[in-house]
């Protein structure tokens, strides 16, 4: 439907990933910025990729807020892209 233009030209999109970032789901390399990149690079990149594919356009700008809010680790466990 998007490719055919049945819905018009999309102007804005949203994509979510809510993932349990529990101890048993993570490897040691997930916890370090230099090797795993945290939640954003491990899982969030897939949400961004899906959105770019659906919008069929290049990203113009991105802002982000990252943090390790729930676990004692170097890499982020929480990320928000806008």
PyMOL Python script that loads the backbone (N, CA, C, O; Angstrom):
from pymol import cmd

cmd.read_pdbstr("""\
ATOM      1  N   UNK A   1       0.812  -1.184   0.000  1.00  0.00           N
ATOM      2  CA  UNK A   1       0.000   0.000   0.000  1.00  0.00           C
ATOM      3  C   UNK A   1       0.869   1.267   0.000  1.00  0.00           C
ATOM      4  O   UNK A   1       0.571   2.239  -0.694  1.00  0.00           O
ATOM      5  N   UNK A   2       1.944   1.233   0.790  1.00  0.00           N
ATOM      6  CA  UNK A   2       2.829   2.400   0.813  1.00  0.00           C
ATOM      7  C   UNK A   2       3.518   2.596  -0.533  1.00  0.00           C
ATOM      8  O   UNK A   2       3.600   3.715  -1.040  1.00  0.00           O
ATOM      9  N   UNK A   3       4.016   1.492  -1.112  1.00  0.00           N
ATOM     10  CA  UNK A   3       4.713   1.583  -2.401  1.00  0.00           C
ATOM     11  C   UNK A   3       3.798   2.098  -3.506  1.00  0.00           C
ATOM     12  O   UNK A   3       4.240   2.826  -4.394  1.00  0.00           O
ATOM     13  N   UNK A   4       2.539   1.724  -3.450  1.00  0.00           N
ATOM     14  CA  UNK A   4       1.581   2.142  -4.477  1.00  0.00           C
ATOM     15  C   UNK A   4       1.053   3.553  -4.241  1.00  0.00           C
ATOM     16  O   UNK A   4       0.369   4.107  -5.102  1.00  0.00           O
ATOM     17  N   UNK A   5       1.359   4.139  -3.095  1.00  0.00           N
ATOM     18  CA  UNK A   5       0.884   5.482  -2.788  1.00  0.00           C
ATOM     19  C   UNK A   5      -0.563   5.531  -2.345  1.00  0.00           C
ATOM     20  O   UNK A   5      -1.163   6.605  -2.317  1.00  0.00           O
ATOM     21  N   UNK A   6      -1.136   4.386  -1.997  1.00  0.00           N
ATOM     22  CA  UNK A   6      -2.545   4.327  -1.612  1.00  0.00           C
ATOM     23  C   UNK A   6      -2.839   5.150  -0.354  1.00  0.00           C
ATOM     24  O   UNK A   6      -3.964   5.606  -0.156  1.00  0.00           O
ATOM     25  N   UNK A   7      -1.843   5.332   0.476  1.00  0.00           N
ATOM     26  CA  UNK A   7      -2.025   6.100   1.710  1.00  0.00           C
ATOM     27  C   UNK A   7      -1.453   7.508   1.602  1.00  0.00           C
ATOM     28  O   UNK A   7      -1.401   8.241   2.590  1.00  0.00           O
ATOM     29  N   UNK A   8      -1.024   7.882   0.400  1.00  0.00           N
ATOM     30  CA  UNK A   8      -0.363   9.174   0.235  1.00  0.00           C
ATOM     31  C   UNK A   8       1.108   9.067   0.609  1.00  0.00           C
ATOM     32  O   UNK A   8       1.623   7.971   0.832  1.00  0.00           O
ATOM     33  N   UNK A   9       1.774  10.200   0.675  1.00  0.00           N
ATOM     34  CA  UNK A   9       3.191  10.222   1.016  1.00  0.00           C
ATOM     35  C   UNK A   9       3.341  10.347   2.533  1.00  0.00           C
ATOM     36  O   UNK A   9       2.882  11.334   3.109  1.00  0.00           O
ATOM     37  N   UNK A  10       3.972   9.374   3.192  1.00  0.00           N
ATOM     38  CA  UNK A  10       4.145   9.477   4.643  1.00  0.00           C
ATOM     39  C   UNK A  10       5.075  10.637   4.994  1.00  0.00           C
ATOM     40  O   UNK A  10       6.102  10.834   4.344  1.00  0.00           O
ATOM     41  N   UNK A  11       4.718  11.391   6.005  1.00  0.00           N
ATOM     42  CA  UNK A  11       5.508  12.541   6.433  1.00  0.00           C
ATOM     43  C   UNK A  11       6.287  12.278   7.712  1.00  0.00           C
ATOM     44  O   UNK A  11       7.349  12.858   7.935  1.00  0.00           O
ATOM     45  N   UNK A  12       5.755  11.403   8.544  1.00  0.00           N
ATOM     46  CA  UNK A  12       6.404  11.094   9.810  1.00  0.00           C
ATOM     47  C   UNK A  12       6.101   9.644  10.155  1.00  0.00           C
ATOM     48  O   UNK A  12       5.048   9.121   9.791  1.00  0.00           O
ATOM     49  N   UNK A  13       7.012   9.005  10.849  1.00  0.00           N
ATOM     50  CA  UNK A  13       6.814   7.610  11.213  1.00  0.00           C
ATOM     51  C   UNK A  13       7.288   7.349  12.630  1.00  0.00           C
ATOM     52  O   UNK A  13       8.000   8.157  13.226  1.00  0.00           O
ATOM     53  N   UNK A  14       6.884   6.219  13.147  1.00  0.00           N
ATOM     54  CA  UNK A  14       7.264   5.822  14.498  1.00  0.00           C
ATOM     55  C   UNK A  14       7.513   4.325  14.509  1.00  0.00           C
ATOM     56  O   UNK A  14       6.778   3.568  13.874  1.00  0.00           O
ATOM     57  N   UNK A  15       8.531   3.895  15.216  1.00  0.00           N
ATOM     58  CA  UNK A  15       8.845   2.476  15.326  1.00  0.00           C
ATOM     59  C   UNK A  15       9.327   2.201  16.745  1.00  0.00           C
ATOM     60  O   UNK A  15      10.128   2.964  17.285  1.00  0.00           O
ATOM     61  N   UNK A  16       8.858   1.143  17.339  1.00  0.00           N
ATOM     62  CA  UNK A  16       9.180   0.824  18.729  1.00  0.00           C
ATOM     63  C   UNK A  16       9.803  -0.551  18.839  1.00  0.00           C
ATOM     64  O   UNK A  16       9.456  -1.467  18.093  1.00  0.00           O
ATOM     65  N   UNK A  17      10.717  -0.686  19.765  1.00  0.00           N
ATOM     66  CA  UNK A  17      11.186  -1.998  20.218  1.00  0.00           C
ATOM     67  C   UNK A  17      11.181  -1.954  21.738  1.00  0.00           C
ATOM     68  O   UNK A  17      11.837  -1.109  22.349  1.00  0.00           O
ATOM     69  N   UNK A  18      10.452  -2.851  22.326  1.00  0.00           N
ATOM     70  CA  UNK A  18      10.467  -3.003  23.779  1.00  0.00           C
ATOM     71  C   UNK A  18      11.033  -4.394  24.025  1.00  0.00           C
ATOM     72  O   UNK A  18      10.416  -5.400  23.675  1.00  0.00           O
ATOM     73  N   UNK A  19      12.186  -4.436  24.618  1.00  0.00           N
ATOM     74  CA  UNK A  19      12.916  -5.696  24.770  1.00  0.00           C
ATOM     75  C   UNK A  19      13.309  -5.873  26.226  1.00  0.00           C
ATOM     76  O   UNK A  19      13.796  -4.939  26.863  1.00  0.00           O
ATOM     77  N   UNK A  20      13.099  -7.057  26.745  1.00  0.00           N
ATOM     78  CA  UNK A  20      13.565  -7.356  28.093  1.00  0.00           C
ATOM     79  C   UNK A  20      15.085  -7.425  28.072  1.00  0.00           C
ATOM     80  O   UNK A  20      15.666  -8.232  27.346  1.00  0.00           O
ATOM     81  N   UNK A  21      15.708  -6.603  28.846  1.00  0.00           N
ATOM     82  CA  UNK A  21      17.168  -6.508  28.887  1.00  0.00           C
ATOM     83  C   UNK A  21      17.627  -7.125  30.208  1.00  0.00           C
ATOM     84  O   UNK A  21      18.397  -6.532  30.962  1.00  0.00           O
ATOM     85  N   UNK A  22      17.131  -8.328  30.458  1.00  0.00           N
ATOM     86  CA  UNK A  22      17.401  -8.998  31.722  1.00  0.00           C
ATOM     87  C   UNK A  22      18.760  -9.688  31.679  1.00  0.00           C
ATOM     88  O   UNK A  22      19.337  -9.886  30.610  1.00  0.00           O
ATOM     89  N   UNK A  23      19.255 -10.045  32.846  1.00  0.00           N
ATOM     90  CA  UNK A  23      20.582 -10.655  32.973  1.00  0.00           C
ATOM     91  C   UNK A  23      20.750 -11.881  32.070  1.00  0.00           C
ATOM     92  O   UNK A  23      21.781 -12.022  31.413  1.00  0.00           O
ATOM     93  N   UNK A  24      19.771 -12.750  32.032  1.00  0.00           N
ATOM     94  CA  UNK A  24      19.915 -13.982  31.254  1.00  0.00           C
ATOM     95  C   UNK A  24      19.853 -13.741  29.735  1.00  0.00           C
ATOM     96  O   UNK A  24      20.220 -14.627  28.964  1.00  0.00           O
ATOM     97  N   UNK A  25      19.403 -12.575  29.300  1.00  0.00           N
ATOM     98  CA  UNK A  25      19.335 -12.254  27.869  1.00  0.00           C
ATOM     99  C   UNK A  25      20.592 -11.578  27.341  1.00  0.00           C
ATOM    100  O   UNK A  25      20.737 -11.419  26.129  1.00  0.00           O
ATOM    101  N   UNK A  26      21.507 -11.176  28.225  1.00  0.00           N
ATOM    102  CA  UNK A  26      22.657 -10.377  27.814  1.00  0.00           C
ATOM    103  C   UNK A  26      23.950 -11.166  27.939  1.00  0.00           C
ATOM    104  O   UNK A  26      24.099 -12.010  28.822  1.00  0.00           O
ATOM    105  N   UNK A  27      24.861 -10.881  27.056  1.00  0.00           N
ATOM    106  CA  UNK A  27      26.223 -11.404  27.140  1.00  0.00           C
ATOM    107  C   UNK A  27      27.104 -10.285  27.681  1.00  0.00           C
ATOM    108  O   UNK A  27      26.712  -9.119  27.658  1.00  0.00           O
ATOM    109  N   UNK A  28      28.279 -10.630  28.161  1.00  0.00           N
ATOM    110  CA  UNK A  28      29.187  -9.613  28.711  1.00  0.00           C
ATOM    111  C   UNK A  28      29.468  -8.499  27.716  1.00  0.00           C
ATOM    112  O   UNK A  28      29.570  -7.336  28.105  1.00  0.00           O
ATOM    113  N   UNK A  29      29.597  -8.840  26.428  1.00  0.00           N
ATOM    114  CA  UNK A  29      29.938  -7.824  25.435  1.00  0.00           C
ATOM    115  C   UNK A  29      28.796  -6.847  25.193  1.00  0.00           C
ATOM    116  O   UNK A  29      29.027  -5.752  24.679  1.00  0.00           O
ATOM    117  N   UNK A  30      27.566  -7.218  25.552  1.00  0.00           N
ATOM    118  CA  UNK A  30      26.436  -6.288  25.446  1.00  0.00           C
ATOM    119  C   UNK A  30      26.565  -5.119  26.419  1.00  0.00           C
ATOM    120  O   UNK A  30      26.000  -4.050  26.187  1.00  0.00           O
ATOM    121  N   UNK A  31      27.297  -5.316  27.490  1.00  0.00           N
ATOM    122  CA  UNK A  31      27.363  -4.339  28.572  1.00  0.00           C
ATOM    123  C   UNK A  31      28.391  -3.245  28.346  1.00  0.00           C
ATOM    124  O   UNK A  31      28.404  -2.251  29.072  1.00  0.00           O
ATOM    125  N   UNK A  32      29.257  -3.412  27.346  1.00  0.00           N
ATOM    126  CA  UNK A  32      30.333  -2.449  27.096  1.00  0.00           C
ATOM    127  C   UNK A  32      30.054  -1.640  25.835  1.00  0.00           C
ATOM    128  O   UNK A  32      29.610  -2.191  24.828  1.00  0.00           O
ATOM    129  N   UNK A  33      30.310  -0.342  25.885  1.00  0.00           N
ATOM    130  CA  UNK A  33      30.104   0.532  24.732  1.00  0.00           C
ATOM    131  C   UNK A  33      30.980   0.125  23.551  1.00  0.00           C
ATOM    132  O   UNK A  33      30.539   0.185  22.403  1.00  0.00           O
ATOM    133  N   UNK A  34      32.204  -0.285  23.822  1.00  0.00           N
ATOM    134  CA  UNK A  34      33.155  -0.571  22.743  1.00  0.00           C
ATOM    135  C   UNK A  34      32.872  -1.873  22.011  1.00  0.00           C
ATOM    136  O   UNK A  34      33.319  -2.039  20.876  1.00  0.00           O
ATOM    137  N   UNK A  35      32.150  -2.796  22.619  1.00  0.00           N
ATOM    138  CA  UNK A  35      31.920  -4.092  21.971  1.00  0.00           C
ATOM    139  C   UNK A  35      30.457  -4.397  21.676  1.00  0.00           C
ATOM    140  O   UNK A  35      30.154  -5.077  20.695  1.00  0.00           O
ATOM    141  N   UNK A  36      29.564  -3.914  22.494  1.00  0.00           N
ATOM    142  CA  UNK A  36      28.158  -4.238  22.299  1.00  0.00           C
ATOM    143  C   UNK A  36      27.305  -3.052  21.925  1.00  0.00           C
ATOM    144  O   UNK A  36      26.340  -3.176  21.170  1.00  0.00           O
ATOM    145  N   UNK A  37      27.663  -1.907  22.456  1.00  0.00           N
ATOM    146  CA  UNK A  37      26.929  -0.701  22.124  1.00  0.00           C
ATOM    147  C   UNK A  37      25.655  -0.491  22.899  1.00  0.00           C
ATOM    148  O   UNK A  37      25.002   0.538  22.728  1.00  0.00           O
ATOM    149  N   UNK A  38      25.278  -1.423  23.743  1.00  0.00           N
ATOM    150  CA  UNK A  38      24.074  -1.258  24.545  1.00  0.00           C
ATOM    151  C   UNK A  38      22.795  -1.496  23.763  1.00  0.00           C
ATOM    152  O   UNK A  38      22.808  -2.054  22.666  1.00  0.00           O
ATOM    153  N   UNK A  39      21.694  -1.061  24.353  1.00  0.00           N
ATOM    154  CA  UNK A  39      20.365  -1.306  23.793  1.00  0.00           C
ATOM    155  C   UNK A  39      20.182  -0.689  22.414  1.00  0.00           C
ATOM    156  O   UNK A  39      19.594  -1.315  21.532  1.00  0.00           O
ATOM    157  N   UNK A  40      20.675   0.526  22.215  1.00  0.00           N
ATOM    158  CA  UNK A  40      20.453   1.197  20.934  1.00  0.00           C
ATOM    159  C   UNK A  40      21.087   0.433  19.778  1.00  0.00           C
ATOM    160  O   UNK A  40      20.418   0.174  18.778  1.00  0.00           O
ATOM    161  N   UNK A  41      22.349   0.071  19.892  1.00  0.00           N
ATOM    162  CA  UNK A  41      23.006  -0.617  18.780  1.00  0.00           C
ATOM    163  C   UNK A  41      22.631  -2.088  18.697  1.00  0.00           C
ATOM    164  O   UNK A  41      22.644  -2.666  17.610  1.00  0.00           O
ATOM    165  N   UNK A  42      22.299  -2.703  19.823  1.00  0.00           N
ATOM    166  CA  UNK A  42      21.942  -4.119  19.809  1.00  0.00           C
ATOM    167  C   UNK A  42      20.540  -4.349  19.249  1.00  0.00           C
ATOM    168  O   UNK A  42      20.340  -5.261  18.447  1.00  0.00           O
ATOM    169  N   UNK A  43      19.574  -3.540  19.658  1.00  0.00           N
ATOM    170  CA  UNK A  43      18.188  -3.752  19.243  1.00  0.00           C
ATOM    171  C   UNK A  43      17.588  -2.553  18.519  1.00  0.00           C
ATOM    172  O   UNK A  43      16.823  -2.723  17.570  1.00  0.00           O
ATOM    173  N   UNK A  44      17.921  -1.360  18.950  1.00  0.00           N
ATOM    174  CA  UNK A  44      17.307  -0.156  18.402  1.00  0.00           C
ATOM    175  C   UNK A  44      17.588   0.083  16.936  1.00  0.00           C
ATOM    176  O   UNK A  44      16.770   0.672  16.230  1.00  0.00           O
ATOM    177  N   UNK A  45      18.734  -0.366  16.476  1.00  0.00           N
ATOM    178  CA  UNK A  45      19.079  -0.178  15.066  1.00  0.00           C
ATOM    179  C   UNK A  45      18.059  -0.858  14.156  1.00  0.00           C
ATOM    180  O   UNK A  45      17.832  -0.409  13.033  1.00  0.00           O
ATOM    181  N   UNK A  46      17.448  -1.936  14.635  1.00  0.00           N
ATOM    182  CA  UNK A  46      16.442  -2.642  13.833  1.00  0.00           C
ATOM    183  C   UNK A  46      15.159  -1.813  13.702  1.00  0.00           C
ATOM    184  O   UNK A  46      14.511  -1.836  12.656  1.00  0.00           O
ATOM    185  N   UNK A  47      14.796  -1.086  14.752  1.00  0.00           N
ATOM    186  CA  UNK A  47      13.626  -0.202  14.680  1.00  0.00           C
ATOM    187  C   UNK A  47      13.879   0.927  13.688  1.00  0.00           C
ATOM    188  O   UNK A  47      12.995   1.277  12.905  1.00  0.00           O
ATOM    189  N   UNK A  48      15.069   1.491  13.718  1.00  0.00           N
ATOM    190  CA  UNK A  48      15.420   2.558  12.777  1.00  0.00           C
ATOM    191  C   UNK A  48      15.450   2.036  11.343  1.00  0.00           C
ATOM    192  O   UNK A  48      14.944   2.691  10.432  1.00  0.00           O
ATOM    193  N   UNK A  49      16.038   0.868  11.141  1.00  0.00           N
ATOM    194  CA  UNK A  49      16.100   0.267   9.806  1.00  0.00           C
ATOM    195  C   UNK A  49      14.701   0.002   9.255  1.00  0.00           C
ATOM    196  O   UNK A  49      14.433   0.265   8.082  1.00  0.00           O
ATOM    197  N   UNK A  50      13.817  -0.514  10.094  1.00  0.00           N
ATOM    198  CA  UNK A  50      12.433  -0.791   9.670  1.00  0.00           C
ATOM    199  C   UNK A  50      11.725   0.501   9.266  1.00  0.00           C
ATOM    200  O   UNK A  50      10.994   0.529   8.276  1.00  0.00           O
ATOM    201  N   UNK A  51      11.940   1.555  10.024  1.00  0.00           N
ATOM    202  CA  UNK A  51      11.307   2.838   9.732  1.00  0.00           C
ATOM    203  C   UNK A  51      11.814   3.429   8.419  1.00  0.00           C
ATOM    204  O   UNK A  51      11.025   3.942   7.625  1.00  0.00           O
ATOM    205  N   UNK A  52      13.118   3.362   8.186  1.00  0.00           N
ATOM    206  CA  UNK A  52      13.689   3.851   6.921  1.00  0.00           C
ATOM    207  C   UNK A  52      13.110   3.060   5.755  1.00  0.00           C
ATOM    208  O   UNK A  52      12.795   3.635   4.713  1.00  0.00           O
ATOM    209  N   UNK A  53      12.967   1.748   5.919  1.00  0.00           N
ATOM    210  CA  UNK A  53      12.408   0.900   4.858  1.00  0.00           C
ATOM    211  C   UNK A  53      10.946   1.268   4.587  1.00  0.00           C
ATOM    212  O   UNK A  53      10.542   1.398   3.431  1.00  0.00           O
ATOM    213  N   UNK A  54      10.160   1.435   5.643  1.00  0.00           N
ATOM    214  CA  UNK A  54       8.746   1.770   5.463  1.00  0.00           C
ATOM    215  C   UNK A  54       8.550   3.149   4.843  1.00  0.00           C
ATOM    216  O   UNK A  54       7.674   3.335   3.999  1.00  0.00           O
ATOM    217  N   UNK A  55       9.358   4.108   5.257  1.00  0.00           N
ATOM    218  CA  UNK A  55       9.231   5.475   4.741  1.00  0.00           C
ATOM    219  C   UNK A  55       9.822   5.604   3.341  1.00  0.00           C
ATOM    220  O   UNK A  55       9.500   6.546   2.617  1.00  0.00           O
ATOM    221  N   UNK A  56      10.680   4.667   2.957  1.00  0.00           N
ATOM    222  CA  UNK A  56      11.347   4.671   1.648  1.00  0.00           C
ATOM    223  C   UNK A  56      12.026   6.017   1.380  1.00  0.00           C
ATOM    224  O   UNK A  56      11.876   6.611   0.313  1.00  0.00           O
ATOM    225  N   UNK A  57      12.768   6.470   2.371  1.00  0.00           N
ATOM    226  CA  UNK A  57      13.453   7.754   2.262  1.00  0.00           C
ATOM    227  C   UNK A  57      14.671   7.745   3.178  1.00  0.00           C
ATOM    228  O   UNK A  57      14.772   6.921   4.086  1.00  0.00           O
ATOM    229  N   UNK A  58      15.581   8.661   2.931  1.00  0.00           N
ATOM    230  CA  UNK A  58      16.765   8.783   3.766  1.00  0.00           C
ATOM    231  C   UNK A  58      16.441   9.531   5.055  1.00  0.00           C
ATOM    232  O   UNK A  58      15.512  10.338   5.107  1.00  0.00           O
ATOM    233  N   UNK A  59      17.216   9.248   6.079  1.00  0.00           N
ATOM    234  CA  UNK A  59      17.095   9.969   7.344  1.00  0.00           C
ATOM    235  C   UNK A  59      17.688  11.359   7.156  1.00  0.00           C
ATOM    236  O   UNK A  59      18.788  11.501   6.622  1.00  0.00           O
ATOM    237  N   UNK A  60      16.967  12.379   7.590  1.00  0.00           N
ATOM    238  CA  UNK A  60      17.430  13.762   7.473  1.00  0.00           C
ATOM    239  C   UNK A  60      18.135  14.192   8.751  1.00  0.00           C
ATOM    240  O   UNK A  60      19.203  14.801   8.695  1.00  0.00           O
ATOM    241  N   UNK A  61      17.548  13.880   9.902  1.00  0.00           N
ATOM    242  CA  UNK A  61      18.182  14.220  11.175  1.00  0.00           C
ATOM    243  C   UNK A  61      17.702  13.263  12.260  1.00  0.00           C
ATOM    244  O   UNK A  61      16.616  12.689  12.171  1.00  0.00           O
ATOM    245  N   UNK A  62      18.523  13.106  13.270  1.00  0.00           N
ATOM    246  CA  UNK A  62      18.196  12.236  14.400  1.00  0.00           C
ATOM    247  C   UNK A  62      18.705  12.900  15.670  1.00  0.00           C
ATOM    248  O   UNK A  62      19.798  13.467  15.688  1.00  0.00           O
ATOM    249  N   UNK A  63      17.924  12.829  16.713  1.00  0.00           N
ATOM    250  CA  UNK A  63      18.401  13.197  18.040  1.00  0.00           C
ATOM    251  C   UNK A  63      18.179  11.985  18.938  1.00  0.00           C
ATOM    252  O   UNK A  63      17.295  11.170  18.676  1.00  0.00           O
ATOM    253  N   UNK A  64      18.967  11.868  19.978  1.00  0.00           N
ATOM    254  CA  UNK A  64      18.873  10.683  20.826  1.00  0.00           C
ATOM    255  C   UNK A  64      19.141  11.023  22.282  1.00  0.00           C
ATOM    256  O   UNK A  64      19.875  11.958  22.599  1.00  0.00           O
ATOM    257  N   UNK A  65      18.530  10.243  23.150  1.00  0.00           N
ATOM    258  CA  UNK A  65      18.831  10.276  24.580  1.00  0.00           C
ATOM    259  C   UNK A  65      19.120   8.840  24.986  1.00  0.00           C
ATOM    260  O   UNK A  65      18.314   7.945  24.732  1.00  0.00           O
ATOM    261  N   UNK A  66      20.258   8.620  25.609  1.00  0.00           N
ATOM    262  CA  UNK A  66      20.675   7.284  26.026  1.00  0.00           C
ATOM    263  C   UNK A  66      21.038   7.304  27.500  1.00  0.00           C
ATOM    264  O   UNK A  66      21.417   8.342  28.043  1.00  0.00           O
ATOM    265  N   UNK A  67      20.919   6.161  28.137  1.00  0.00           N
ATOM    266  CA  UNK A  67      21.362   6.080  29.520  1.00  0.00           C
ATOM    267  C   UNK A  67      21.346   4.660  30.034  1.00  0.00           C
ATOM    268  O   UNK A  67      20.679   3.786  29.480  1.00  0.00           O
ATOM    269  N   UNK A  68      22.084   4.445  31.091  1.00  0.00           N
ATOM    270  CA  UNK A  68      22.041   3.179  31.826  1.00  0.00           C
ATOM    271  C   UNK A  68      21.201   3.454  33.071  1.00  0.00           C
ATOM    272  O   UNK A  68      21.731   3.819  34.121  1.00  0.00           O
ATOM    273  N   UNK A  69      19.914   3.278  32.945  1.00  0.00           N
ATOM    274  CA  UNK A  69      18.964   3.657  33.993  1.00  0.00           C
ATOM    275  C   UNK A  69      18.596   2.510  34.935  1.00  0.00           C
ATOM    276  O   UNK A  69      18.246   2.745  36.092  1.00  0.00           O
ATOM    277  N   UNK A  70      18.675   1.276  34.447  1.00  0.00           N
ATOM    278  CA  UNK A  70      18.150   0.160  35.214  1.00  0.00           C
ATOM    279  C   UNK A  70      19.179  -0.894  35.592  1.00  0.00           C
ATOM    280  O   UNK A  70      18.917  -1.730  36.456  1.00  0.00           O
ATOM    281  N   UNK A  71      20.350  -0.864  34.954  1.00  0.00           N
ATOM    282  CA  UNK A  71      21.381  -1.865  35.222  1.00  0.00           C
ATOM    283  C   UNK A  71      22.723  -1.178  35.433  1.00  0.00           C
ATOM    284  O   UNK A  71      22.987  -0.117  34.867  1.00  0.00           O
ATOM    285  N   UNK A  72      23.557  -1.788  36.246  1.00  0.00           N
ATOM    286  CA  UNK A  72      24.901  -1.274  36.487  1.00  0.00           C
ATOM    287  C   UNK A  72      25.799  -1.767  35.356  1.00  0.00           C
ATOM    288  O   UNK A  72      26.380  -2.849  35.441  1.00  0.00           O
ATOM    289  N   UNK A  73      25.908  -0.967  34.299  1.00  0.00           N
ATOM    290  CA  UNK A  73      26.693  -1.342  33.129  1.00  0.00           C
ATOM    291  C   UNK A  73      27.181  -0.086  32.432  1.00  0.00           C
ATOM    292  O   UNK A  73      26.634   0.999  32.629  1.00  0.00           O
ATOM    293  N   UNK A  74      28.212  -0.240  31.616  1.00  0.00           N
ATOM    294  CA  UNK A  74      28.788   0.895  30.883  1.00  0.00           C
ATOM    295  C   UNK A  74      27.881   1.353  29.744  1.00  0.00           C
ATOM    296  O   UNK A  74      27.670   2.552  29.562  1.00  0.00           O
ATOM    297  N   UNK A  75      27.350   0.412  28.986  1.00  0.00           N
ATOM    298  CA  UNK A  75      26.530   0.729  27.813  1.00  0.00           C
ATOM    299  C   UNK A  75      25.090   1.039  28.226  1.00  0.00           C
ATOM    300  O   UNK A  75      24.652   0.694  29.323  1.00  0.00           O
ATOM    301  N   UNK A  76      24.369   1.697  27.320  1.00  0.00           N
ATOM    302  CA  UNK A  76      22.991   2.084  27.616  1.00  0.00           C
ATOM    303  C   UNK A  76      22.059   0.881  27.716  1.00  0.00           C
ATOM    304  O   UNK A  76      22.234  -0.117  27.017  1.00  0.00           O
ATOM    305  N   UNK A  77      21.071   0.993  28.591  1.00  0.00           N
ATOM    306  CA  UNK A  77      19.990   0.011  28.650  1.00  0.00           C
ATOM    307  C   UNK A  77      18.652   0.660  28.292  1.00  0.00           C
ATOM    308  O   UNK A  77      17.619  -0.008  28.253  1.00  0.00           O
ATOM    309  N   UNK A  78      18.686   1.964  28.032  1.00  0.00           N
ATOM    310  CA  UNK A  78      17.500   2.730  27.664  1.00  0.00           C
ATOM    311  C   UNK A  78      17.887   3.700  26.556  1.00  0.00           C
ATOM    312  O   UNK A  78      18.918   4.366  26.646  1.00  0.00           O
ATOM    313  N   UNK A  79      17.073   3.783  25.518  1.00  0.00           N
ATOM    314  CA  UNK A  79      17.380   4.693  24.413  1.00  0.00           C
ATOM    315  C   UNK A  79      16.088   5.234  23.819  1.00  0.00           C
ATOM    316  O   UNK A  79      15.080   4.534  23.733  1.00  0.00           O
ATOM    317  N   UNK A  80      16.144   6.493  23.414  1.00  0.00           N
ATOM    318  CA  UNK A  80      15.025   7.149  22.748  1.00  0.00           C
ATOM    319  C   UNK A  80      15.581   7.942  21.577  1.00  0.00           C
ATOM    320  O   UNK A  80      16.436   8.809  21.757  1.00  0.00           O
ATOM    321  N   UNK A  81      15.097   7.643  20.382  1.00  0.00           N
ATOM    322  CA  UNK A  81      15.496   8.385  19.185  1.00  0.00           C
ATOM    323  C   UNK A  81      14.347   9.267  18.759  1.00  0.00           C
ATOM    324  O   UNK A  81      13.184   8.879  18.867  1.00  0.00           O
ATOM    325  N   UNK A  82      14.663  10.438  18.283  1.00  0.00           N
ATOM    326  CA  UNK A  82      13.619  11.337  17.805  1.00  0.00           C
ATOM    327  C   UNK A  82      14.034  12.017  16.534  1.00  0.00           C
ATOM    328  O   UNK A  82      13.274  12.815  15.985  1.00  0.00           O
TER     329      UNK A  82
END
""", "prot")
cmd.dss("prot")
cmd.show_as("cartoon", "prot")
cmd.util.cbc("prot")
cmd.orient("prot")
